Amino acid sequence: MKAMLLPALLSFALSTISPAQTCREVVRDASGRVVQTIERQKQAGGAERSVIRDASGRITGTATTQASGGSTTQTQYRDASGRVTGTASTNQSSSNSSRTTYRDASGRVAGSADTSKVSGSGSRTQYRDSSGRVTGSETTSGGTSGIITATRRDSSGRLIGSSMGTGKCQGVVRVPVPPPGAKK
């Protein structure tokens, strides 16, 4: 669970983020206990900043998400000390589907995520490890109202976590979190 959630890292910077401009996502485990918060903020030029904190509020990582031309989005993950821990490359294959490939700090493929839109503003993501084995899934809904909810399940379909994002969540880039077991 921790391996899946910790690098839900989506942007950079340790600077203070204005609450009025922030989408704040609270991540919970299967028992409902808060394990992580993610603060996302869109920036000028199309970049997105995020700060990831553990349940006690301590910063555990950051990331930068940036469109890199065409239908590709690149995310760079860093730990709390600023060291690069991995990357994600998301390719929008159509208006309704995308694929994210995760790599570790040395550039080796760590896993992938296939996302497809479902009814309304929802989506479903299926995660695979580097060998292609399914490791879990995530279903999201909302976004148009500024609230995003998600549920996460392991490969057997058992609920392993959930999250809710509130605030300025419309239009934020939400690269799927790395698959369970991905090492960042």
C-alpha positions as CSV (number, residue, x, y, z in Angstrom):
1,M,0.0,0.0,0.0
2,K,2.7,2.4,1.0
3,A,4.7,1.6,-2.2
4,M,1.6,2.4,-4.2
5,L,0.6,5.6,-2.4
6,L,3.9,7.3,-1.5
7,P,4.8,8.3,-5.1
8,A,1.4,9.6,-6.0
9,L,3.7,12.5,-6.4
10,L,2.4,15.0,-8.8
11,S,4.5,18.1,-9.0
12,F,7.4,20.0,-7.4
13,A,8.4,22.7,-4.9
14,L,8.4,23.0,-1.2
15,S,7.0,26.5,-1.2
16,T,3.7,27.4,0.3
17,I,0.7,26.9,-2.0
18,S,-2.3,29.2,-1.8
19,P,-5.3,27.1,-0.6
20,A,-7.6,29.0,-2.9
21,Q,-5.6,27.7,-5.9
22,T,-5.0,24.2,-4.7
23,C,-6.6,20.8,-5.2
24,R,-6.0,18.9,-1.9
25,E,-6.4,15.2,-2.1
26,V,-6.7,13.2,1.2
27,V,-5.7,9.5,0.8
28,R,-7.0,6.8,3.2
29,D,-6.2,3.2,3.6
30,A,-8.9,0.4,3.6
31,S,-9.7,1.1,7.3
32,G,-10.4,4.8,6.6
33,R,-7.2,6.1,8.3
34,V,-5.5,9.1,6.6
35,V,-2.1,8.0,5.2
36,Q,-1.2,10.8,2.9
37,T,-2.2,14.2,1.4
38,I,-1.4,15.5,-2.0
39,E,-1.6,19.2,-2.8
40,R,-1.8,20.0,-6.6
41,Q,-1.6,23.4,-8.2
42,K,-1.6,24.4,-11.9
43,Q,1.1,26.8,-12.9
44,A,1.6,29.2,-15.8
45,G,2.9,27.5,-18.9
46,G,1.0,24.3,-18.3
47,A,3.1,22.8,-15.5
48,E,1.6,21.4,-12.3
49,R,3.1,21.5,-8.8
50,S,2.4,19.0,-6.1
51,V,3.6,18.4,-2.6
52,I,3.0,15.0,-0.9
53,R,2.8,14.8,2.9
54,D,2.4,11.8,5.2
55,A,-0.3,11.5,7.8
56,S,1.6,13.7,10.3
57,G,2.0,16.5,7.7
58,R,5.7,15.9,7.0
59,I,6.7,16.4,3.3
60,T,7.7,13.0,1.8
61,G,8.1,14.0,-1.8
62,T,7.3,16.3,-4.6
63,A,6.9,16.1,-8.4
64,T,6.7,18.1,-11.5
65,T,4.2,17.4,-14.3
66,Q,4.7,19.1,-17.6
67,A,3.2,18.6,-21.1
68,S,6.0,17.7,-23.4
69,G,4.4,18.3,-26.8
70,G,1.5,16.6,-28.6
71,S,-0.3,14.2,-26.4
72,T,2.5,13.3,-23.9
73,T,2.8,14.4,-20.3
74,Q,6.1,13.9,-18.3
75,T,6.2,13.7,-14.5
76,Q,9.4,13.7,-12.5
77,Y,9.3,12.4,-8.9
78,R,11.6,13.5,-6.1
79,D,11.9,12.5,-2.5
80,A,11.9,15.0,0.4
81,S,15.6,15.7,0.0
82,G,15.2,16.6,-3.7
83,R,16.7,13.4,-5.1
84,V,15.0,12.1,-8.3
85,T,13.3,8.8,-7.6
86,G,11.5,8.1,-10.8
87,T,9.6,9.4,-13.8
88,A,6.2,8.8,-15.5
89,S,5.4,9.3,-19.1
90,T,1.7,9.5,-20.0
91,N,0.6,9.2,-23.6
92,Q,-3.0,10.1,-24.5
93,S,-3.8,7.5,-27.2
94,S,-7.3,8.8,-27.8
95,S,-9.9,11.2,-26.2
96,N,-11.0,8.3,-24.0
97,S,-7.8,6.4,-23.0
98,S,-4.2,6.9,-22.0
99,R,-1.1,4.8,-21.0
100,T,1.4,5.8,-18.3
101,T,4.8,4.2,-18.1
102,Y,6.7,4.4,-14.9
103,R,10.5,4.3,-14.7
104,D,12.8,4.2,-11.7
105,A,15.7,6.6,-11.1
106,S,18.0,4.6,-13.4
107,G,15.5,4.6,-16.2
108,R,14.3,1.0,-15.9
109,V,10.6,0.3,-16.5
110,A,8.9,-0.1,-13.1
111,G,5.3,-0.6,-14.3
112,S,2.4,0.9,-16.3
113,A,-1.1,2.1,-16.0
114,D,-3.9,2.0,-18.6
115,T,-6.6,4.6,-18.0
116,S,-10.0,4.8,-19.8
117,K,-12.9,7.2,-19.3
118,V,-16.1,5.8,-18.0
119,S,-19.6,7.3,-17.7
120,G,-19.7,11.0,-17.0
121,S,-16.4,12.4,-15.7
122,G,-15.1,9.2,-14.2
123,S,-12.2,7.0,-15.2
124,R,-10.8,3.5,-14.5
125,T,-7.1,2.7,-14.3
126,Q,-5.5,-0.8,-14.4
127,Y,-2.0,-1.1,-13.1
128,R,0.6,-3.6,-14.2
129,D,4.1,-4.3,-13.0
130,S,7.2,-4.4,-15.2
131,S,6.4,-7.9,-16.3
132,G,2.9,-7.0,-17.4
133,R,1.1,-8.7,-14.5
134,V,-2.0,-6.9,-13.3
135,T,-1.4,-5.5,-9.8
136,G,-4.4,-3.4,-9.0
137,S,-6.9,-0.8,-10.2
138,E,-8.3,2.6,-9.4
139,T,-11.7,4.1,-10.2
140,T,-12.3,7.8,-10.1
141,S,-15.4,10.0,-10.4
142,G,-16.1,13.8,-10.3
143,G,-13.9,16.7,-11.1
144,T,-16.3,19.0,-12.8
145,S,-17.6,20.2,-9.5
146,G,-14.1,20.6,-8.0
147,I,-14.4,17.3,-6.0
148,I,-12.7,14.1,-7.1
149,T,-13.1,10.7,-5.4
150,A,-11.2,7.5,-6.0
151,T,-11.2,4.0,-4.8
152,R,-8.2,1.6,-5.1
153,R,-8.3,-2.2,-5.3
154,D,-5.6,-4.9,-5.4
155,S,-5.4,-7.5,-8.2
156,S,-8.0,-9.7,-6.5
157,G,-10.5,-6.8,-6.3
158,R,-10.2,-6.2,-2.6
159,L,-10.5,-2.5,-1.5
160,I,-7.1,-1.2,-0.3
161,G,-7.7,2.5,-0.2
162,S,-9.7,5.6,-1.2
163,S,-9.2,9.3,-1.7
164,M,-11.1,12.6,-2.0
165,G,-9.8,15.7,-3.7
166,T,-11.4,19.1,-2.9
167,G,-10.7,22.7,-3.8
168,K,-9.6,23.8,-7.3
169,C,-9.6,20.3,-8.8
170,Q,-11.1,21.2,-12.2
171,G,-8.6,20.6,-15.0
172,V,-5.7,19.5,-12.8
173,V,-3.5,16.9,-14.4
174,R,-4.1,13.7,-12.5
175,V,-1.4,11.2,-13.6
176,P,-2.4,7.8,-12.1
177,V,-0.4,6.8,-9.0
178,P,2.3,4.2,-9.7
179,P,1.2,0.6,-9.5
180,P,1.5,-1.3,-6.2
181,G,5.0,-2.5,-5.8
182,A,6.6,0.1,-8.0
183,K,9.8,1.3,-6.3
184,K,10.5,5.0,-6.5
